[in-house]
Amino acid sequence: MDMHHGNTRKLAAVVLAACLTPIFSPARADAQEGTLTFDSARKAMLAANPQAAAAMQNLEAARQDVTAARAGYYPSFSADGSYFREGPQALNAFDEYNYGVSGKQPLYTPSIPAAVRSAEASMRVSEAAYDQAAATLRYQLYSAFADIVNARATIKLSEETLKRRAENVELIRLKYQAGRENKAALLETEAALKTAQWQDEKDKLDLRIMERKLNRLLGLPARTPVPELALPRPPEPPEDFSAFAAQLANHYSLRSARASLAASKAAIDTARSAILPTASASGSYKWFGNDFPTTSNRWSLGASVSLPLFSGGQLTAGLDAAKARYLSSDADLKNVSDAVYLAAEDTFLAWREARAFLDAAKSTLDAGEARAWLVRKQYLAGQSTYFEWRSVEEELISEQNQYLAAEHGLSVSHAAFVQALGE
């Protein structure tokens, strides 16, 4: 009899605690000291990531190629010298000195402007390639941020669920010992508790894997602790996709295709310059003799013209090939333009859909929380069955996870749209 009254008092205490325990309280952590912001992480990533470093070095090489191509406009100077000691057999040998300076200035060389334009186009291709690498890394970083923020929220939810599962086991055990619940209910709640424990461990393992991925992007050791992350909320998507026309026109793929077209045009000019004459001026001043320094000297100053007459059709074929490549680049630009627009519009619609789904998930969660609170109260009061309560509990957990997934989906879909814009 005393045992029965003791169980009853324990049951009453558990019921009171269950009534006071909140079902779900999703909240974002406020930014604190030591929080890693997305902007600071992006800067650190671009400074340390080998992919970004490689793209930057390619861009620097392209800039130097432009400088080298422009050098063709300017005169070139050189110095040369030689020394010989020679003589006939069985006679005294003598010294021979020869040294001087020379210079050359292109007067008409059509290939030089074409080479400069080609190098400038190649530089723009490299700039677009760097922007593409940066945009890809930005998306990967944003996704890693979103994954970790979502994983930490999921762990918080799983710990709340685990706590509630443990309370449920204690509640059902006391009701079972008091003869007010069946054994199947007790076994089910115990199994649900073990499942919640497994889920909590799995969520923590998943978080560790995500943190290693973030550290790799930032160029840090894999086991470096990851601080709190501050991820900016996605803005509200506008109604019309045309609001992003200006950003889309500056997409790195379009800039690369335009630069490739310009390079193809420069290649036509280069091929055409091979059948045109070239002219240059040159001069030199030499000292020579048997004594050093020598007093004998000579100078020269003049101009030269070169015109190809016959090359077996090679130069004409080269020009035709360059024209064909230009037409190919022009068609490629049109294809890239269509592909970029369609990809950006698809991700824009996915962003709007994700935003609408978040609203739906929030409404569903609010309704689920209210329903779960009511059915729990009814069950504790003996007004509903264990199976009704269990069903509502499972639905609530599913709705909580759906809401977290919707938040994560909105963040990732907006990041994908930003990448599709070429930013």
Residue pairs with C-beta under 8 A, 6 or more apart in sequence:
4 178
7 174
7 177
7 178
8 178
10 174
11 171
11 174
11 175
11 178
14 167
14 170
14 171
14 174
15 171
15 380
17 167
18 167
18 171
18 376
18 380
19 376
19 377
19 380
21 163
21 164
21 167
23 164
23 369
23 372
23 373
23 376
23 396
24 157
24 160
24 365
24 369
24 396
24 400
25 160
26 153
26 157
26 400
26 403
26 404
29 228
31 37
31 228
31 230
32 228
34 227
34 228
35 227
35 228
35 229
35 230
36 226
36 227
36 228
36 229
36 230
37 230
38 141
38 142
38 145
38 229
38 230
38 231
38 232
41 141
41 145
41 218
42 138
42 141
44 218
44 219
45 52
45 137
45 141
45 217
45 218
45 219
46 52
46 134
46 137
48 218
48 219
48 220
49 137
49 217
49 218
49 219
50 219
51 133
51 137
52 130
52 133
52 134
52 137
54 133
55 126
55 129
55 130
55 132
55 133
55 134
56 130
58 126
58 129
58 130
59 123
59 126
59 127
59 129
59 130
61 126
62 119
62 122
62 123
62 125
62 126
62 127
63 123
65 119
65 122
65 123
66 116
66 119
66 120
66 123
68 119
69 112
69 115
69 116
69 118
69 119
70 116
72 106
72 109
72 112
72 115
72 116
73 106
73 112
75 103
75 104
75 105
76 103
76 104
76 105
77 101
77 102
77 103
78 101
78 102
78 103
79 99
79 100
79 101
79 102
80 99
80 100
80 101
80 102
81 97
81 98
81 99
81 100
82 96
82 97
82 98
82 99
83 95
83 96
83 97
83 98
84 95
84 96
85 93
85 94
85 95
85 96
86 93
86 94
86 96
87 93
87 94
94 290
95 290
95 291
95 292
96 288
96 289
96 290
97 287
97 288
97 289
97 290
97 291
97 292
97 294
98 286
98 287
98 288
99 286
99 287
99 288
100 284
100 285
100 286
100 287
100 297
101 284
101 285
102 282
102 283
102 284
102 285
103 282
103 283
103 284
104 280
104 281
104 282
105 280
105 281
105 282
106 112
106 278
106 279
106 280
107 279
107 280
107 281
107 303
108 277
108 278
108 279
108 280
109 273
109 278
109 279
109 280
110 269
110 272
110 273
110 276
110 278
111 270
111 273
111 274
111 278
113 269
114 266
114 267
114 269
114 270
114 273
115 266
115 270
117 262
117 263
117 265
117 266
117 269
118 263
118 266
118 267
118 270
120 262
121 259
121 260
121 262
121 263
121 266
122 259
122 263
124 255
124 256
124 258
124 259
124 262
125 256
125 259
125 260
125 263
127 255
128 252
128 253
128 255
128 256
128 259
129 252
129 256
131 252
131 255
131 422
132 252
132 253
132 256
132 422
135 252
135 418
135 419
135 422
135 423
136 419
137 217
138 415
138 418
138 419
138 423
139 415
139 416
139 418
139 419
140 217
141 214
141 217
142 231
142 411
142 412
142 415
142 418
143 412
143 415
144 210
144 213
144 214
144 217
145 214
145 229
145 231
146 231
146 408
146 411
146 412
146 415
147 210
147 213
147 408
148 207
148 210
148 211
148 214
148 226
148 229
149 229
149 231
149 408
149 411
150 404
150 405
150 407
150 408
150 411
151 203
151 206
151 207
151 210
152 207
153 404
153 407
154 203
154 401
154 404
155 200
155 203
155 204
155 207
157 400
157 401
157 404
158 196
158 199
158 200
158 203
159 200
161 196
161 199
161 397
161 400
162 193
162 196
162 197
162 200
165 189
165 192
165 193
165 196
166 193
168 189
168 192
168 193
168 393
169 186
169 189
169 190
169 193
171 380
172 181
172 185
172 186
172 189
172 386
173 186
175 181
175 185
176 182
176 183
176 185
176 186
180 382
181 386
182 386
185 386
185 390
188 390
189 390
211 226
212 222
212 223
214 226
215 221
215 222
215 223
215 224
215 226
216 222
231 411
233 411
234 351
234 355
234 410
234 411
234 413
234 414
235 414
236 355
237 348
237 351
237 352
237 355
237 414
241 344
241 345
241 348
241 349
244 344
244 348
244 421
247 421
247 422
247 423
248 254
248 340
248 341
248 344
248 421
248 422
250 422
251 340
251 344
251 421
251 422
252 422
253 336
253 339
253 340
253 422
254 333
254 336
254 337
254 340
254 422
256 336
257 329
257 332
257 333
257 336
257 337
258 333
260 329
260 332
260 333
261 326
261 329
261 330
261 332
261 333
263 329
264 322
264 325
264 326
264 328
264 329
264 330
265 326
267 322
267 325
267 326
268 319
268 322
268 323
268 326
270 322
271 315
271 318
271 319
271 321
271 322
272 319
274 308
274 315
274 318
274 319
275 308
275 315
275 316
275 319
276 307
277 305
277 306
277 307
278 305
278 306
278 307
279 303
279 304
279 305
279 306
280 303
280 304
281 301
281 302
281 303
281 304
282 300
282 301
282 302
282 303
282 304
283 299
283 300
283 301
283 302
284 299
284 300
285 297
285 298
285 299
286 297
286 298
286 299
287 293
287 294
287 295
287 296
287 297
288 294
288 296
288 297
288 298
289 295
289 296
308 315
340 420
340 422
343 420
344 417
344 420
344 421
346 420
347 413
347 416
347 417
347 419
347 420
348 417
348 420
350 413
350 416
350 417
351 410
351 413
351 414
351 416
351 417
353 413
354 406
354 409
354 410
354 413
354 414
355 410
357 406
357 409
357 410
358 403
358 406
358 407
358 409
358 410
360 406
361 399
361 402
361 403
361 405
361 406
362 403
362 406
364 399
364 402
364 403
365 399
365 400
365 402
365 403
368 392
368 395
368 396
368 399
368 400
369 396
371 392
371 395
371 396
372 392
372 393
372 395
372 396
375 384
375 388
375 389
375 392
376 389
376 392
376 393
378 384
378 388
378 389
379 385
379 386
379 388
379 389
